Amino acid sequence: MYYLGMTIPGGTNHTLPADVRKALTSSKAALVAWEGLTPLARNEWVCWVISVKKDETRREHIDRLVNELKEGARRPCCWIGCIHRTDKAISPSVRGILATRAKKSRAKRS
């Protein structure tokens, strides 16, 4: 482990989950990249990981997070952003995406 008890920064709204912390400390390159991100970018990565429903998908997101950080990615691709932020209103485009997702979800349940 590279961090030996020191605090790894989380995001603006989300603290760093233990499984993400463990994955980051397993790769020095990913950890260095993580520390170079803005708090908002870290927040989006954490939100992207924790917003999934299945444990298997969460593990896939964590693996992808580490790999993409090592490749130089700064934010998760195609992520609409953290909807948990309370410091700003959700943009009209994100509201539209969420409405479409809700419609699809209701249709699947019917």
N, C-alpha and C positions, 0 to 999 in steps of 0.2 A: 504494500500500500504506500502511496506517495504522500499522503496527507497526514498521517499519524496524529489524529485527534484534532487537527486544526479545522476551522469552519470553512466549508466550501459554500460559496454564495448561492442563494436560490434566486427567485425572481421577485418581482414587485408585489404580487399577490399570493404567490405560491412558495411555500418552503420546499426545500429539496427532499424528496422522498428517499428513504433508506436504500431502496433498490437502485435508484438512479445514482445516488452517492457511491454505492459499491461499484457500479459499472464505470463511473468516471474515474475512480481511484485505481481501476485495473488497467488504465491506459494513460500514460503520462502525456501523450500527444493530445488525447481528448480532453484531459483535465486542463492543460495549458490553453487549449482553444476555448474551453468553457469559461475560464477566468478572463479571457479577452472579450467576451460578449458583454453587451449592455445588460442591465437588469431586466429591461423589457424583452430582450431577445431570450434571455434565460427563462423568463416567465412563460414565454410562448412555447419553448421546448417542454417545460414541466407540464404545462396545461395540455399540450399535445399528447404527452405520455399518460397522464391521469384521466383523460376524458374518454378513454375507450372502455368498453364493457367487459371484454373477456381478458382473463389473465394471459392467455397465449398472445393476444394482440398487444398487450402491454409489454410483454417480453420482446416481441418483435420491434416495437417502437423504441425500446431502450437500446436494443442492439443497433438499430438504424441510427439513433441519436449519436452513439459513440462513433460509428463508422462515418457518418456524415460530418461530424465535428473534425475527425481526422482528415477528411477530404477538403475541409475549408468552409463547409456550409455554416451560415450564421443564424438561419432560422429554418424551421421545418417547411418543406416545400408544400405549396397548395393548402396551407393552414390558414383559416380565416382569422386567426388571432384569438387571444384569450377573451372569452365572453364573461369571465368572472371579474374583470376590472370594474371598479366602481368610481374611478377618477375621471371617467369620460363616458359619454353616451355611446351606445353601439351604433356604428355607422349604418346608413341606409342600405348599403350593399350587403353588409353582414346580416342585417335584419332580413333581407330578401333571401339570402342563403338559408338562414335558420327557418324561415317560413316554408321554404321548399322542402327542407329536410323533414319538418314536422308533418307536412302534407303527405310525403312519401311514407313516413312512419305510420300515420293513421291508415293509409291505404293498405299497407301490409297487414295490419291487424284486422282489417275488415274481412 
